């Protein structure tokens, strides 16, 4: 038995807005630059990022201790190689 596509199965006949048309209209209007973030906000975001990065490294060290040990050994070797 063959089914014919109905309104539910067939392609939508609703008009779709061109995604580029909105960009062209917005480009014609004067756009204010976003406000610059303050130094304190930048430092706060950086502190959060570094805290999360350290947490991720600790988690990796806990989950994969063998790889972490190998990584530490390679890093120590690199440090010894370039020491004067």
C-alpha positions in Angstrom: 0.0 0.0 0.0 1.5 3.3 -1.1 1.1 6.5 1.0 0.9 9.9 -0.5 2.5 12.7 1.4 0.0 14.7 3.2 0.3 18.1 4.9 2.1 16.5 7.9 4.5 14.4 5.8 5.2 16.9 2.9 7.4 19.9 2.8 6.3 23.0 4.6 4.7 25.6 2.4 5.4 28.4 4.9 7.5 31.2 3.6 11.0 31.2 5.1 12.7 34.5 5.7 16.1 34.9 4.0 18.7 34.8 6.8 20.9 37.3 4.9 18.1 39.9 4.5 18.1 40.7 8.3 21.8 41.2 8.2 21.6 43.7 5.3 19.0 45.7 7.0 21.0 45.8 10.3 24.1 46.8 8.4 22.4 49.9 6.9 21.5 51.2 10.4 24.2 52.8 12.6 25.3 50.2 15.1 26.8 51.2 18.5 29.9 49.2 19.5 29.4 47.0 22.5 30.5 48.6 25.7 34.1 47.8 26.7 34.4 45.5 29.7 36.2 46.9 32.7 39.5 45.6 33.8 37.9 44.2 37.0 35.4 42.2 34.9 38.1 40.8 32.7 40.2 39.8 35.7 37.1 38.1 37.3 36.3 36.1 34.2 40.0 35.1 33.9 40.1 34.0 37.5 37.0 31.8 37.0 38.5 30.4 33.8 41.8 29.5 35.5 40.0 28.0 38.5 38.0 25.8 36.2 41.1 24.8 34.2 42.9 23.8 37.4 39.9 21.8 38.5 39.8 20.0 35.1 43.5 19.2 35.4 43.0 17.8 38.9 40.2 15.7 37.7 42.3 14.4 34.8 45.1 13.5 37.2 42.7 11.6 39.4 41.0 9.7 36.6 44.1 8.9 34.6 47.0 8.7 37.1 49.3 6.7 34.7 49.1 9.3 31.9 49.5 12.1 34.4 52.7 10.5 35.7 54.0 10.1 32.1 53.1 13.7 31.4 55.0 14.9 34.5 58.1 12.8 33.5 58.1 14.2 30.0 57.7 17.8 31.3 60.6 17.3 33.8 62.7 15.9 31.0 62.0 19.0 28.8 62.8 21.3 31.7 66.2 19.5 32.3 67.0 19.6 28.6 66.8 23.4 28.4 68.4 24.2 31.7 71.6 26.1 31.6 
